[in-house]
Amino acid sequence: MNVKTKRILAVSIISLILILSLIVVFSESRASNVDGQLTRIACLGDSITNMTQYPVDYQTLVGKNSVVENFGYNGATINFYSDRPYFFSDEYRSAQNFLPNIVIIMLGTNDARSNGNQQIDQIVGDYEHMISRIQNFGSSPKIFLVIPPPIYNNTLDLNATVLTQEVIPRIQQVANETGLPLIDVYTPMLDHPEYFPDGVHPNNEGAQIIANTIYYALTSNSK
């Protein structure tokens, strides 16, 4: 066997090994998806979910065995009688089609608008109705409710007092009545207006705190 023939044979063998390796990796990947090995995590919320790094940071924390999808809807409320109720949004329907194993809901900030107080009593019933529908998703997901971060001085007509005195107590009531876990991202971000350039939406540092808080809460809950 001459040198040229040996080289051709060596290249062929290497190519075959690479092809077989790719087939194995591809097969394992397909098997992982078919067998449901990947945990599908849906992040439901408003612009604090949709427009910040929190879902991306959370994906990094949970690693490659989970897939985190962002279903945030800017301006979304719990209240069905607002201009942008989350329950009637395309993002809600997309989350349902995603068939999540875990659903994280962080809503309530936009329910603290100064002009929305007349509908504040709707929050408990509307939230519980949405939760009951999510529990009936085909994937029967575990649901985690999140107390949203604080509101600071802003030009978005969002009121910190309404959030703390009206909205958050109703979210806590919903958690108590449904028996669902409640994650508090409000407390670790209290007295830190530097995390909120516009008074409402967290910067990258603030988003990382949200992701960390949710991650540790879910990790503790799974033990």
Buried (B, 14 or more C-beta within 10 A) or exposed (E): EEEEEEEEEEEEEEEEEEEEEEEEEEEEEEEEEEEEEBBBBBBBBBBBBBBBBBBBBBBEBBEEEBBBBBBBBBBBBBBBEBEBBBBEBEBBEEBBEBBBBBBBBBBBBBBBBEEBEEBBEBBBBBBBEBBEEBBEBEBEBBBBBBBBBBBBEBEBEBBBEBBBEBBBEBBBBBBEEBEBBBBBBBEBBEEBEEBBEEBBBBBEEBBBBBBBBBBEBBEEEEE
